[in-house]
């Protein structure tokens, strides 16, 4: 496996390690069962995604390991900001919330909802990647790969199913950690996902042949029957 492929394969593990470290340090505790359960499930899900791509779409796994040439500059800022909020700010807020009791903790029951959201996110994301060989981590027109419109699988439902999976996965963390205050950075993450979806959709309509016609077939960008 190439270095970029290995980086892509291990990315979810790195993200959840950073998330866990930030949360446990901020909370001042380590014996928090709901956090460990979610971390374990997230890590297992990340490895499953990696192995599936390794078997079914190894080229995509490699391509997702770095920002490719031609990535839109604005998208770099959007995605880096999103991940900063996802793996640093959200667990930091949740940890401080737990340490200082800033808000009433969400009942343990919400961990199960978080797990359901994460499983949905994982399944939907894998489904998307297996149908779209151009599903890199950033926005760009992949001319060297004869980039074309994908209209199969989840792309029959919404135009950006990967972001729908990202949306569900983002909502899972505050629920898993039991922090109501963590919904504040979650709100910013949701805004970033919406902005990125709109930006990518506009870019594709302008620069990818056939995409404007596809938009007439599939009306919704992110959430069916809403937007």
C-alpha positions in Angstrom: 0.0 0.0 0.0 1.3 3.5 -0.9 2.0 6.0 1.8 -1.0 8.1 0.8 -3.2 5.0 0.8 -2.0 4.1 4.3 -2.6 7.6 5.5 -6.1 7.5 4.2 -6.7 4.0 5.7 -5.6 5.2 9.1 -7.2 8.6 9.1 -10.3 7.7 11.1 -8.1 6.1 13.7 -6.0 9.3 14.0 -9.1 11.4 14.2 -10.7 9.4 17.0 -7.4 9.3 18.9 -7.1 13.1 18.8 -10.8 13.5 19.7 -10.5 11.1 22.7 -7.3 12.8 24.0 -8.8 16.2 23.8 -12.0 15.1 25.5 -10.3 13.1 28.3 -7.8 15.9 29.0 -10.6 18.6 29.0 -12.8 16.5 31.3 -10.1 15.6 33.7 -11.4 12.0 33.7 -10.6 8.8 31.8 -13.2 6.4 33.2 -16.1 7.5 31.1 -17.8 4.4 29.6 -20.0 6.2 27.1 -16.9 7.9 25.5 -14.9 4.6 25.4 -17.9 2.8 23.8 -18.2 5.4 21.1 -14.5 5.6 20.5 -14.3 1.8 20.0 -17.3 1.7 17.6 -15.9 4.6 15.6 -12.5 2.9 15.4 -14.0 -0.4 14.2 -16.2 1.5 11.7 -13.1 3.3 10.4 -11.2 0.1 9.9 -14.2 -1.5 8.1 -14.3 1.5 5.7 -10.6 1.2 5.1 -10.7 -2.5 4.4 -13.7 -2.2 2.1 -12.0 0.5 0.0 -8.7 -1.5 0.0 -10.6 -4.4 -1.5 -13.1 -2.6 -3.7 -11.6 0.8 -4.6 -7.9 0.8 -3.8 -7.2 3.7 -6.2 -9.7 5.9 -4.5 -8.2 5.0 -1.1 -4.8 6.3 -2.4 -6.3 9.4 -3.9 -8.1 10.3 -0.7 -4.8 10.2 1.2 -3.8 13.8 0.2 -5.1 17.0 -1.2 -4.7 16.6 -5.0 -3.5 19.3 -7.4 -6.3 21.5 -8.5 -8.2 21.5 -5.2 -10.2 24.7 -4.8 -8.5 27.1 -2.4 -11.8 28.0 -0.6 -12.5 24.3 -0.1 -9.2 23.8 1.7 -10.2 26.4 4.3 -13.7 25.0 4.7 -12.6 21.3 5.2 -9.7 22.2 7.5 -12.0 24.4 9.6 -14.6 21.6 9.7 -12.1 19.0 11.0 -10.7 21.4 13.6 -14.2 21.8 15.0 -14.9 18.1 14.7 -11.8 16.6 16.4 -10.7 19.5 18.6 -13.3 22.1 19.4 -16.3 19.8 19.9 -14.6 17.3 22.3 -13.0 20.2 24.1 -16.3 21.9 24.7 -17.8 18.5 25.7 -15.0 17.8 28.1 -15.1 21.2 29.8 -18.9 20.8 30.1 -18.4 17.5 31.9 -15.6 18.9 34.2 -17.4 22.0 35.3 -21.0 20.9 35.0 -21.9 23.7 32.7 -25.0 22.1 31.4 -27.0 19.0 32.4 -25.5 15.9 30.9 -27.6 14.1 28.3 -28.9 10.7 29.5 -26.9 7.6 28.6 -29.8 6.6 26.2 -28.5 9.2 23.7 -25.4 7.2 23.2 -27.5 4.6 21.4 -28.9 7.3 19.1 -25.3 8.4 18.4 -24.3 4.9 17.5 -27.3 4.6 15.1 -26.3 7.9 13.5 -22.7 6.8 13.2 -23.7 3.5 11.6 -25.9 5.3 9.1 -23.1 7.7 8.3 -20.6 4.8 7.8 -23.0 2.8 5.6 -24.0 5.8 3.5 -20.4 7.0 3.1 -19.2 3.6 2.0 -22.1 3.2 -0.4 -21.2 6.6 -1.9 -17.5 5.8 -2.3 -18.2 2.5 -3.9 -20.3 4.2 -6.6 -18.1 7.2 -7.1 -14.5 6.7 -8.2 -14.1 10.5 -8.1 -15.0 10.8 -4.4 -11.8 12.5 -3.2 -11.5 14.5 0.0 -11.6 17.9 -1.6 -13.5 19.8 -4.3 -11.8 19.8 -7.8 -12.5 18.8 -11.3 -10.5 15.6 -12.0 -9.7 16.1 -15.6 -6.8 13.6 -15.6 -9.3 10.9 -14.7 -12.0 11.9 -17.2 -14.2 13.2 -14.5 -17.9 12.5 -15.3 -21.3 12.7 -13.6 -22.2 9.8 -11.3 -26.0 9.2 -11.1 -26.2 5.7 -9.6 -26.7 4.3 -6.1 -27.1 7.1 -3.5 -26.7 9.7 -6.2 -30.2 8.9 -7.3 -31.4 10.2 -3.9 -29.4 13.4 -3.4 -26.6 15.1 -5.4 -24.1 15.0 -2.5 -24.8 11.8 -0.4 -21.3 12.0 1.1 -22.2 15.2 2.9 -25.4 13.6 4.1 -23.3 10.9 5.7 -21.0 13.6 7.1 -23.9 15.4 8.6 -25.2 12.3 10.4 -21.7 11.5 11.7 -21.2 15.0 13.0 -24.4 14.9 15.0 -23.4 11.7 16.7 -20.4 13.1 18.8 -22.3 15.5 21.1 -24.9 12.8 21.8 -22.2 10.2 22.4 -20.3 12.4 24.9 -23.6 13.5 26.5 -22.9 17.2 26.2 -25.6 19.7 25.4 -23.1 22.5 25.0 -21.3 20.6 22.3 -24.3 21.3 20.1 -22.8 24.8 19.7 -19.7 23.8 17.7 -22.0 21.1 16.0 -24.1 24.0 14.7 -21.0 25.6 13.1 -20.0 22.2 11.6 -23.5 21.9 10.1 -23.2 25.4 8.6 -19.8 24.4 7.1 -21.2 21.3 5.6 -24.1 23.3 4.0 -21.7 25.9 2.7 -19.4 23.2 1.3 -22.3 21.4 -0.4 -23.5 24.6 -2.0 -19.9 25.5 -3.1 -19.2 22.1 -4.6 -22.6 22.0 -6.3 -22.1 25.4 -7.9 -18.6 24.4 -9.0 -19.8 21.2 -10.6 -22.6 23.0 -12.4 -20.1 25.5 -13.9 -17.2 23.2 -14.7 -18.4 19.5 -15.0 -20.1 18.7 -18.3 -23.5 17.1 -17.9 -23.9 18.0 -14.2 -26.4 20.8 -14.9 -28.7 18.2 -16.6 -28.2 15.8 -13.7 -29.5 18.5 -11.4 -32.7 18.5 -13.3 -33.1 14.8 -12.6 -32.1 14.8 -8.9 -33.6 18.0 -7.4 -32.1 17.9 -3.9 -28.5 18.7 -2.9 -28.3 17.3 0.6 -31.5 16.4 2.3 -34.4 14.7 0.4 -37.5 16.9 0.0 -35.9 19.8 1.8 -32.8 21.1 0.1 
